[in-house]
């Protein structure tokens, strides 16, 4: 009888991940006025948007697995 080995995945706290990404980007680029303007989490997709003033600088999409 053959059994498939289950792949072990570490538990990931997505709220902590979002917070860490936000902290890194804002700390690294705060002297340029970068700020998080939108954080959404729907249907397994996390979206972070960072702006400088009224201009969008960076958008990150993370898919939950």
mmCIF file of the N, C-alpha and C atoms, coordinates in Angstrom:
data_MODEL
# 
_entry.id   MODEL 
# 
loop_
_atom_site.group_PDB 
_atom_site.id 
_atom_site.type_symbol 
_atom_site.label_atom_id 
_atom_site.label_alt_id 
_atom_site.label_comp_id 
_atom_site.label_asym_id 
_atom_site.label_entity_id 
_atom_site.label_seq_id 
_atom_site.pdbx_PDB_ins_code 
_atom_site.Cartn_x 
_atom_site.Cartn_y 
_atom_site.Cartn_z 
_atom_site.occupancy 
_atom_site.B_iso_or_equiv 
_atom_site.pdbx_formal_charge 
_atom_site.auth_seq_id 
_atom_site.auth_comp_id 
_atom_site.auth_asym_id 
_atom_site.auth_atom_id 
_atom_site.pdbx_PDB_model_num 
ATOM 1   N N  . UNK A 1 1  ? 0.826   -1.171 0.000  1.00 0.00 ? 1  UNK A N  1 
ATOM 2   C CA . UNK A 1 1  ? 0.000   0.000  0.000  1.00 0.00 ? 1  UNK A CA 1 
ATOM 3   C C  . UNK A 1 1  ? 0.885   1.254  0.000  1.00 0.00 ? 1  UNK A C  1 
ATOM 4   N N  . UNK A 1 2  ? 0.556   2.187  -0.857 1.00 0.00 ? 2  UNK A N  1 
ATOM 5   C CA . UNK A 1 2  ? 1.340   3.411  -0.964 1.00 0.00 ? 2  UNK A CA 1 
ATOM 6   C C  . UNK A 1 2  ? 0.593   4.577  -0.321 1.00 0.00 ? 2  UNK A C  1 
ATOM 7   N N  . UNK A 1 3  ? 1.328   5.369  0.411  1.00 0.00 ? 3  UNK A N  1 
ATOM 8   C CA . UNK A 1 3  ? 0.751   6.549  1.053  1.00 0.00 ? 3  UNK A CA 1 
ATOM 9   C C  . UNK A 1 3  ? 1.490   7.795  0.568  1.00 0.00 ? 3  UNK A C  1 
ATOM 10  N N  . UNK A 1 4  ? 0.734   8.816  0.313  1.00 0.00 ? 4  UNK A N  1 
ATOM 11  C CA . UNK A 1 4  ? 1.357   10.089 -0.050 1.00 0.00 ? 4  UNK A CA 1 
ATOM 12  C C  . UNK A 1 4  ? 1.814   10.788 1.224  1.00 0.00 ? 4  UNK A C  1 
ATOM 13  N N  . UNK A 1 5  ? 3.003   11.329 1.160  1.00 0.00 ? 5  UNK A N  1 
ATOM 14  C CA . UNK A 1 5  ? 3.492   12.100 2.305  1.00 0.00 ? 5  UNK A CA 1 
ATOM 15  C C  . UNK A 1 5  ? 2.816   13.462 2.306  1.00 0.00 ? 5  UNK A C  1 
ATOM 16  N N  . UNK A 1 6  ? 2.352   13.858 3.459  1.00 0.00 ? 6  UNK A N  1 
ATOM 17  C CA . UNK A 1 6  ? 1.741   15.178 3.582  1.00 0.00 ? 6  UNK A CA 1 
ATOM 18  C C  . UNK A 1 6  ? 2.839   16.217 3.738  1.00 0.00 ? 6  UNK A C  1 
ATOM 19  N N  . UNK A 1 7  ? 2.700   17.268 2.970  1.00 0.00 ? 7  UNK A N  1 
ATOM 20  C CA . UNK A 1 7  ? 3.653   18.363 3.080  1.00 0.00 ? 7  UNK A CA 1 
ATOM 21  C C  . UNK A 1 7  ? 3.297   19.187 4.311  1.00 0.00 ? 7  UNK A C  1 
ATOM 22  N N  . UNK A 1 8  ? 4.257   19.367 5.186  1.00 0.00 ? 8  UNK A N  1 
ATOM 23  C CA . UNK A 1 8  ? 4.027   20.153 6.391  1.00 0.00 ? 8  UNK A CA 1 
ATOM 24  C C  . UNK A 1 8  ? 4.267   21.622 6.086  1.00 0.00 ? 8  UNK A C  1 
ATOM 25  N N  . UNK A 1 9  ? 3.286   22.442 6.381  1.00 0.00 ? 9  UNK A N  1 
ATOM 26  C CA . UNK A 1 9  ? 3.401   23.881 6.169  1.00 0.00 ? 9  UNK A CA 1 
ATOM 27  C C  . UNK A 1 9  ? 3.350   24.570 7.528  1.00 0.00 ? 9  UNK A C  1 
ATOM 28  N N  . UNK A 1 10 ? 4.252   25.517 7.735  1.00 0.00 ? 10 UNK A N  1 
ATOM 29  C CA . UNK A 1 10 ? 4.204   26.236 9.014  1.00 0.00 ? 10 UNK A CA 1 
ATOM 30  C C  . UNK A 1 10 ? 2.943   27.091 9.096  1.00 0.00 ? 10 UNK A C  1 
ATOM 31  N N  . UNK A 1 11 ? 2.437   27.234 10.305 1.00 0.00 ? 11 UNK A N  1 
ATOM 32  C CA . UNK A 1 11 ? 1.276   28.094 10.523 1.00 0.00 ? 11 UNK A CA 1 
ATOM 33  C C  . UNK A 1 11 ? 1.701   29.542 10.287 1.00 0.00 ? 11 UNK A C  1 
ATOM 34  N N  . UNK A 1 12 ? 0.876   30.284 9.595  1.00 0.00 ? 12 UNK A N  1 
ATOM 35  C CA . UNK A 1 12 ? 1.192   31.666 9.280  1.00 0.00 ? 12 UNK A CA 1 
ATOM 36  C C  . UNK A 1 12 ? 0.051   32.556 9.732  1.00 0.00 ? 12 UNK A C  1 
ATOM 37  N N  . UNK A 1 13 ? 0.384   33.527 10.531 1.00 0.00 ? 13 UNK A N  1 
ATOM 38  C CA . UNK A 1 13 ? -0.610  34.492 10.983 1.00 0.00 ? 13 UNK A CA 1 
ATOM 39  C C  . UNK A 1 13 ? -0.597  35.659 9.999  1.00 0.00 ? 13 UNK A C  1 
ATOM 40  N N  . UNK A 1 14 ? -1.650  35.759 9.190  1.00 0.00 ? 14 UNK A N  1 
ATOM 41  C CA . UNK A 1 14 ? -1.685  36.761 8.132  1.00 0.00 ? 14 UNK A CA 1 
ATOM 42  C C  . UNK A 1 14 ? -1.760  38.182 8.671  1.00 0.00 ? 14 UNK A C  1 
ATOM 43  N N  . UNK A 1 15 ? -2.378  38.373 9.818  1.00 0.00 ? 15 UNK A N  1 
ATOM 44  C CA . UNK A 1 15 ? -2.417  39.714 10.406 1.00 0.00 ? 15 UNK A CA 1 
ATOM 45  C C  . UNK A 1 15 ? -1.017  40.175 10.791 1.00 0.00 ? 15 UNK A C  1 
ATOM 46  N N  . UNK A 1 16 ? -0.217  39.252 11.339 1.00 0.00 ? 16 UNK A N  1 
ATOM 47  C CA . UNK A 1 16 ? 1.168   39.588 11.677 1.00 0.00 ? 16 UNK A CA 1 
ATOM 48  C C  . UNK A 1 16 ? 1.984   39.867 10.421 1.00 0.00 ? 16 UNK A C  1 
ATOM 49  N N  . UNK A 1 17 ? 1.754   39.088 9.369  1.00 0.00 ? 17 UNK A N  1 
ATOM 50  C CA . UNK A 1 17 ? 2.462   39.293 8.111  1.00 0.00 ? 17 UNK A CA 1 
ATOM 51  C C  . UNK A 1 17 ? 2.161   40.676 7.535  1.00 0.00 ? 17 UNK A C  1 
ATOM 52  N N  . UNK A 1 18 ? 0.893   41.046 7.513  1.00 0.00 ? 18 UNK A N  1 
ATOM 53  C CA . UNK A 1 18 ? 0.498   42.367 7.011  1.00 0.00 ? 18 UNK A CA 1 
ATOM 54  C C  . UNK A 1 18 ? 1.162   43.462 7.836  1.00 0.00 ? 18 UNK A C  1 
ATOM 55  N N  . UNK A 1 19 ? 1.126   43.310 9.140  1.00 0.00 ? 19 UNK A N  1 
ATOM 56  C CA . UNK A 1 19 ? 1.717   44.303 10.033 1.00 0.00 ? 19 UNK A CA 1 
ATOM 57  C C  . UNK A 1 19 ? 3.224   44.431 9.798  1.00 0.00 ? 19 UNK A C  1 
ATOM 58  N N  . UNK A 1 20 ? 3.907   43.296 9.638  1.00 0.00 ? 20 UNK A N  1 
ATOM 59  C CA . UNK A 1 20 ? 5.355   43.315 9.405  1.00 0.00 ? 20 UNK A CA 1 
ATOM 60  C C  . UNK A 1 20 ? 5.705   43.984 8.079  1.00 0.00 ? 20 UNK A C  1 
ATOM 61  N N  . UNK A 1 21 ? 4.965   43.663 7.020  1.00 0.00 ? 21 UNK A N  1 
ATOM 62  C CA . UNK A 1 21 ? 5.218   44.281 5.715  1.00 0.00 ? 21 UNK A CA 1 
ATOM 63  C C  . UNK A 1 21 ? 4.991   45.781 5.795  1.00 0.00 ? 21 UNK A C  1 
ATOM 64  N N  . UNK A 1 22 ? 3.906   46.169 6.432  1.00 0.00 ? 22 UNK A N  1 
ATOM 65  C CA . UNK A 1 22 ? 3.603   47.595 6.589  1.00 0.00 ? 22 UNK A CA 1 
ATOM 66  C C  . UNK A 1 22 ? 4.731   48.297 7.339  1.00 0.00 ? 22 UNK A C  1 
ATOM 67  N N  . UNK A 1 23 ? 5.187   47.711 8.437  1.00 0.00 ? 23 UNK A N  1 
ATOM 68  C CA . UNK A 1 23 ? 6.251   48.320 9.235  1.00 0.00 ? 23 UNK A CA 1 
ATOM 69  C C  . UNK A 1 23 ? 7.533   48.492 8.427  1.00 0.00 ? 23 UNK A C  1 
ATOM 70  N N  . UNK A 1 24 ? 7.916   47.461 7.675  1.00 0.00 ? 24 UNK A N  1 
ATOM 71  C CA . UNK A 1 24 ? 9.155   47.519 6.897  1.00 0.00 ? 24 UNK A CA 1 
ATOM 72  C C  . UNK A 1 24 ? 9.085   48.615 5.839  1.00 0.00 ? 24 UNK A C  1 
ATOM 73  N N  . UNK A 1 25 ? 8.000   48.652 5.074  1.00 0.00 ? 25 UNK A N  1 
ATOM 74  C CA . UNK A 1 25 ? 7.874   49.654 4.007  1.00 0.00 ? 25 UNK A CA 1 
ATOM 75  C C  . UNK A 1 25 ? 7.833   51.063 4.587  1.00 0.00 ? 25 UNK A C  1 
ATOM 76  N N  . UNK A 1 26 ? 7.023   51.274 5.612  1.00 0.00 ? 26 UNK A N  1 
ATOM 77  C CA . UNK A 1 26 ? 6.892   52.618 6.182  1.00 0.00 ? 26 UNK A CA 1 
ATOM 78  C C  . UNK A 1 26 ? 8.199   53.056 6.847  1.00 0.00 ? 26 UNK A C  1 
ATOM 79  N N  . UNK A 1 27 ? 8.864   52.165 7.588  1.00 0.00 ? 27 UNK A N  1 
ATOM 80  C CA . UNK A 1 27 ? 10.123  52.534 8.231  1.00 0.00 ? 27 UNK A CA 1 
ATOM 81  C C  . UNK A 1 27 ? 11.197  52.861 7.198  1.00 0.00 ? 27 UNK A C  1 
ATOM 82  N N  . UNK A 1 28 ? 11.266  52.072 6.148  1.00 0.00 ? 28 UNK A N  1 
ATOM 83  C CA . UNK A 1 28 ? 12.300  52.252 5.134  1.00 0.00 ? 28 UNK A CA 1 
ATOM 84  C C  . UNK A 1 28 ? 12.102  53.537 4.332  1.00 0.00 ? 28 UNK A C  1 
ATOM 85  N N  . UNK A 1 29 ? 10.839  53.897 4.091  1.00 0.00 ? 29 UNK A N  1 
ATOM 86  C CA . UNK A 1 29 ? 10.569  55.004 3.180  1.00 0.00 ? 29 UNK A CA 1 
ATOM 87  C C  . UNK A 1 29 ? 9.781   56.154 3.806  1.00 0.00 ? 29 UNK A C  1 
ATOM 88  N N  . UNK A 1 30 ? 9.693   56.206 5.130  1.00 0.00 ? 30 UNK A N  1 
ATOM 89  C CA . UNK A 1 30 ? 8.910   57.263 5.785  1.00 0.00 ? 30 UNK A CA 1 
ATOM 90  C C  . UNK A 1 30 ? 9.471   58.655 5.509  1.00 0.00 ? 30 UNK A C  1 
ATOM 91  N N  . UNK A 1 31 ? 10.767  58.776 5.295  1.00 0.00 ? 31 UNK A N  1 
ATOM 92  C CA . UNK A 1 31 ? 11.349  60.086 5.000  1.00 0.00 ? 31 UNK A CA 1 
ATOM 93  C C  . UNK A 1 31 ? 10.845  60.642 3.673  1.00 0.00 ? 31 UNK A C  1 
ATOM 94  N N  . UNK A 1 32 ? 10.266  59.783 2.836  1.00 0.00 ? 32 UNK A N  1 
ATOM 95  C CA . UNK A 1 32 ? 9.708   60.216 1.555  1.00 0.00 ? 32 UNK A CA 1 
ATOM 96  C C  . UNK A 1 32 ? 8.194   60.399 1.631  1.00 0.00 ? 32 UNK A C  1 
ATOM 97  N N  . UNK A 1 33 ? 7.611   60.205 2.810  1.00 0.00 ? 33 UNK A N  1 
ATOM 98  C CA . UNK A 1 33 ? 6.177   60.410 2.989  1.00 0.00 ? 33 UNK A CA 1 
ATOM 99  C C  . UNK A 1 33 ? 5.321   59.220 2.593  1.00 0.00 ? 33 UNK A C  1 
ATOM 100 N N  . UNK A 1 34 ? 5.907   58.028 2.558  1.00 0.00 ? 34 UNK A N  1 
ATOM 101 C CA . UNK A 1 34 ? 5.146   56.833 2.186  1.00 0.00 ? 34 UNK A CA 1 
ATOM 102 C C  . UNK A 1 34 ? 4.224   56.442 3.332  1.00 0.00 ? 34 UNK A C  1 
ATOM 103 N N  . UNK A 1 35 ? 2.971   56.125 3.000  1.00 0.00 ? 35 UNK A N  1 
ATOM 104 C CA . UNK A 1 35 ? 2.025   55.662 4.008  1.00 0.00 ? 35 UNK A CA 1 
ATOM 105 C C  . UNK A 1 35 ? 1.101   54.613 3.410  1.00 0.00 ? 35 UNK A C  1 
ATOM 106 N N  . UNK A 1 36 ? 0.609   53.745 4.273  1.00 0.00 ? 36 UNK A N  1 
ATOM 107 C CA . UNK A 1 36 ? -0.354  52.731 3.860  1.00 0.00 ? 36 UNK A CA 1 
ATOM 108 C C  . UNK A 1 36 ? -1.710  53.400 3.719  1.00 0.00 ? 36 UNK A C  1 
ATOM 109 N N  . UNK A 1 37 ? -2.321  53.284 2.534  1.00 0.00 ? 37 UNK A N  1 
ATOM 110 C CA . UNK A 1 37 ? -3.619  53.927 2.339  1.00 0.00 ? 37 UNK A CA 1 
ATOM 111 C C  . UNK A 1 37 ? -4.762  52.937 2.276  1.00 0.00 ? 37 UNK A C  1 
ATOM 112 N N  . UNK A 1 38 ? -4.464  51.686 1.966  1.00 0.00 ? 38 UNK A N  1 
ATOM 113 C CA . UNK A 1 38 ? -5.545  50.718 1.853  1.00 0.00 ? 38 UNK A CA 1 
ATOM 114 C C  . UNK A 1 38 ? -5.026  49.335 2.224  1.00 0.00 ? 38 UNK A C  1 
ATOM 115 N N  . UNK A 1 39 ? -5.796  48.657 3.044  1.00 0.00 ? 39 UNK A N  1 
ATOM 116 C CA . UNK A 1 39 ? -5.459  47.286 3.427  1.00 0.00 ? 39 UNK A CA 1 
ATOM 117 C C  . UNK A 1 39 ? -6.757  46.502 3.370  1.00 0.00 ? 39 UNK A C  1 
ATOM 118 N N  . UNK A 1 40 ? -6.863  45.551 2.462  1.00 0.00 ? 40 UNK A N  1 
ATOM 119 C CA . UNK A 1 40 ? -8.076  44.752 2.354  1.00 0.00 ? 40 UNK A CA 1 
ATOM 120 C C  . UNK A 1 40 ? -7.727  43.275 2.381  1.00 0.00 ? 40 UNK A C  1 
ATOM 121 N N  . UNK A 1 41 ? -8.650  42.488 2.842  1.00 0.00 ? 41 UNK A N  1 
ATOM 122 C CA . UNK A 1 41 ? -8.470  41.042 2.892  1.00 0.00 ? 41 UNK A CA 1 
ATOM 123 C C  . UNK A 1 41 ? -9.795  40.388 2.539  1.00 0.00 ? 41 UNK A C  1 
ATOM 124 N N  . UNK A 1 42 ? -9.887  39.852 1.325  1.00 0.00 ? 42 UNK A N  1 
ATOM 125 C CA . UNK A 1 42 ? -11.113 39.202 0.879  1.00 0.00 ? 42 UNK A CA 1 
ATOM 126 C C  . UNK A 1 42 ? -10.789 37.952 0.085  1.00 0.00 ? 42 UNK A C  1 
ATOM 127 N N  . UNK A 1 43 ? -11.598 36.957 0.242  1.00 0.00 ? 43 UNK A N  1 
ATOM 128 C CA . UNK A 1 43 ? -11.501 35.725 -0.546 1.00 0.00 ? 43 UNK A CA 1 
ATOM 129 C C  . UNK A 1 43 ? -10.079 35.189 -0.659 1.00 0.00 ? 43 UNK A C  1 
ATOM 130 N N  . UNK A 1 44 ? -9.328  35.250 0.415  1.00 0.00 ? 44 UNK A N  1 
ATOM 131 C CA . UNK A 1 44 ? -7.980  34.714 0.417  1.00 0.00 ? 44 UNK A CA 1 
ATOM 132 C C  . UNK A 1 44 ? -6.931  35.614 -0.204 1.00 0.00 ? 44 UNK A C  1 
ATOM 133 N N  . UNK A 1 45 ? -7.285  36.842 -0.556 1.00 0.00 ? 45 UNK A N  1 
ATOM 134 C CA . UNK A 1 45 ? -6.324  37.775 -1.139 1.00 0.00 ? 45 UNK A CA 1 
ATOM 135 C C  . UNK A 1 45 ? -6.152  38.957 -0.191 1.00 0.00 ? 45 UNK A C  1 
ATOM 136 N N  . UNK A 1 46 ? -4.920  39.269 0.108  1.00 0.00 ? 46 UNK A N  1 
ATOM 137 C CA . UNK A 1 46 ? -4.594  40.417 0.945  1.00 0.00 ? 46 UNK A CA 1 
ATOM 138 C C  . UNK A 1 46 ? -3.976  41.467 0.031  1.00 0.00 ? 46 UNK A C  1 
ATOM 139 N N  . UNK A 1 47 ? -4.471  42.680 0.102  1.00 0.00 ? 47 UNK A N  1 
ATOM 140 C CA . UNK A 1 47 ? -3.955  43.751 -0.750 1.00 0.00 ? 47 UNK A CA 1 
ATOM 141 C C  . UNK A 1 47 ? -3.494  44.910 0.118  1.00 0.00 ? 47 UNK A C  1 
ATOM 142 N N  . UNK A 1 48 ? -2.279  45.360 -0.130 1.00 0.00 ? 48 UNK A N  1 
ATOM 143 C CA . UNK A 1 48 ? -1.718  46.524 0.557  1.00 0.00 ? 48 UNK A CA 1 
ATOM 144 C C  . UNK A 1 48 ? -1.374  47.569 -0.492 1.00 0.00 ? 48 UNK A C  1 
ATOM 145 N N  . UNK A 1 49 ? -1.770  48.810 -0.245 1.00 0.00 ? 49 UNK A N  1 
ATOM 146 C CA . UNK A 1 49 ? -1.448  49.906 -1.163 1.00 0.00 ? 49 UNK A CA 1 
ATOM 147 C C  . UNK A 1 49 ? -0.749  51.011 -0.384 1.00 0.00 ? 49 UNK A C  1 
ATOM 148 N N  . UNK A 1 50 ? 0.361   51.443 -0.931 1.00 0.00 ? 50 UNK A N  1 
ATOM 149 C CA . UNK A 1 50 ? 1.138   52.512 -0.312 1.00 0.00 ? 50 UNK A CA 1 
ATOM 150 C C  . UNK A 1 50 ? 1.165   53.712 -1.245 1.00 0.00 ? 50 UNK A C  1 
ATOM 151 N N  . UNK A 1 51 ? 1.036   54.890 -0.669 1.00 0.00 ? 51 UNK A N  1 
ATOM 152 C CA . UNK A 1 51 ? 1.046   56.139 -1.432 1.00 0.00 ? 51 UNK A CA 1 
ATOM 153 C C  . UNK A 1 51 ? 2.134   57.070 -0.939 1.00 0.00 ? 51 UNK A C  1 
ATOM 154 N N  . UNK A 1 52 ? 2.545   57.960 -1.833 1.00 0.00 ? 52 UNK A N  1 
ATOM 155 C CA . UNK A 1 52 ? 3.332   59.133 -1.473 1.00 0.00 ? 52 UNK A CA 1 
ATOM 156 C C  . UNK A 1 52 ? 2.449   60.306 -1.838 1.00 0.00 ? 52 UNK A C  1 
ATOM 157 N N  . UNK A 1 53 ? 1.943   61.002 -0.827 1.00 0.00 ? 53 UNK A N  1 
ATOM 158 C CA . UNK A 1 53 ? 0.972   62.063 -1.074 1.00 0.00 ? 53 UNK A CA 1 
ATOM 159 C C  . UNK A 1 53 ? -0.277  61.462 -1.689 1.00 0.00 ? 53 UNK A C  1 
ATOM 160 N N  . UNK A 1 54 ? -0.673  61.977 -2.843 1.00 0.00 ? 54 UNK A N  1 
ATOM 161 C CA . UNK A 1 54 ? -1.872  61.448 -3.501 1.00 0.00 ? 54 UNK A CA 1 
ATOM 162 C C  . UNK A 1 54 ? -1.529  60.473 -4.623 1.00 0.00 ? 54 UNK A C  1 
ATOM 163 N N  . UNK A 1 55 ? -0.261  60.140 -4.779 1.00 0.00 ? 55 UNK A N  1 
ATOM 164 C CA . UNK A 1 55 ? 0.168   59.246 -5.858 1.00 0.00 ? 55 UNK A CA 1 
ATOM 165 C C  . UNK A 1 55 ? 0.422   57.842 -5.339 1.00 0.00 ? 55 UNK A C  1 
ATOM 166 N N  . UNK A 1 56 ? -0.122  56.867 -6.057 1.00 0.00 ? 56 UNK A N  1 
ATOM 167 C CA . UNK A 1 56 ? 0.095   55.473 -5.671 1.00 0.00 ? 56 UNK A CA 1 
ATOM 168 C C  . UNK A 1 56 ? 1.530   55.084 -5.985 1.00 0.00 ? 56 UNK A C  1 
ATOM 169 N N  . UNK A 1 57 ? 2.183   54.498 -5.010 1.00 0.00 ? 57 UNK A N  1 
ATOM 170 C CA . UNK A 1 57 ? 3.582   54.119 -5.154 1.00 0.00 ? 57 UNK A CA 1 
ATOM 171 C C  . UNK A 1 57 ? 3.741   52.617 -5.352 1.00 0.00 ? 57 UNK A C  1 
ATOM 172 N N  . UNK A 1 58 ? 3.041   51.847 -4.531 1.00 0.00 ? 58 UNK A N  1 
ATOM 173 C CA . UNK A 1 58 ? 3.275   50.408 -4.495 1.00 0.00 ? 58 UNK A CA 1 
ATOM 174 C C  . UNK A 1 58 ? 1.991   49.692 -4.116 1.00 0.00 ? 58 UNK A C  1 
ATOM 175 N N  . UNK A 1 59 ? 1.685   48.624 -4.833 1.00 0.00 ? 59 UNK A N  1 
ATOM 176 C CA . UNK A 1 59 ? 0.555   47.767 -4.488 1.00 0.00 ? 59 UNK A CA 1 
ATOM 177 C C  . UNK A 1 59 ? 1.074   46.346 -4.351 1.00 0.00 ? 59 UNK A C  1 
ATOM 178 N N  . UNK A 1 60 ? 0.736   45.696 -3.262 1.00 0.00 ? 60 UNK A N  1 
ATOM 179 C CA . UNK A 1 60 ? 1.126   44.305 -3.027 1.00 0.00 ? 60 UNK A CA 1 
ATOM 180 C C  . UNK A 1 60 ? -0.122  43.453 -2.891 1.00 0.00 ? 60 UNK A C  1 
ATOM 181 N N  . UNK A 1 61 ? -0.145  42.339 -3.590 1.00 0.00 ? 61 UNK A N  1 
ATOM 182 C CA . UNK A 1 61 ? -1.224  41.365 -3.455 1.00 0.00 ? 61 UNK A CA 1 
ATOM 183 C C  . UNK A 1 61 ? -0.625  40.060 -2.966 1.00 0.00 ? 61 UNK A C  1 
ATOM 184 N N  . UNK A 1 62 ? -1.154  39.543 -1.883 1.00 0.00 ? 62 UNK A N  1 
ATOM 185 C CA . UNK A 1 62 ? -0.698  38.282 -1.315 1.00 0.00 ? 62 UNK A CA 1 
ATOM 186 C C  . UNK A 1 62 ? -1.859  37.302 -1.340 1.00 0.00 ? 62 UNK A C  1 
ATOM 187 N N  . UNK A 1 63 ? -1.605  36.102 -1.818 1.00 0.00 ? 63 UNK A N  1 
ATOM 188 C CA . UNK A 1 63 ? -2.639  35.069 -1.865 1.00 0.00 ? 63 UNK A CA 1 
ATOM 189 C C  . UNK A 1 63 ? -2.459  34.103 -0.706 1.00 0.00 ? 63 UNK A C  1 
ATOM 190 N N  . UNK A 1 64 ? -3.527  33.877 0.023  1.00 0.00 ? 64 UNK A N  1 
ATOM 191 C CA . UNK A 1 64 ? -3.477  32.894 1.110  1.00 0.00 ? 64 UNK A CA 1 
ATOM 192 C C  . UNK A 1 64 ? -3.451  31.500 0.505  1.00 0.00 ? 64 UNK A C  1 
ATOM 193 N N  . UNK A 1 65 ? -2.635  30.642 1.077  1.00 0.00 ? 65 UNK A N  1 
ATOM 194 C CA . UNK A 1 65 ? -2.562  29.257 0.593  1.00 0.00 ? 65 UNK A CA 1 
ATOM 195 C C  . UNK A 1 65 ? -3.036  28.301 1.644  1.00 0.00 ? 65 UNK A C  1 
# 
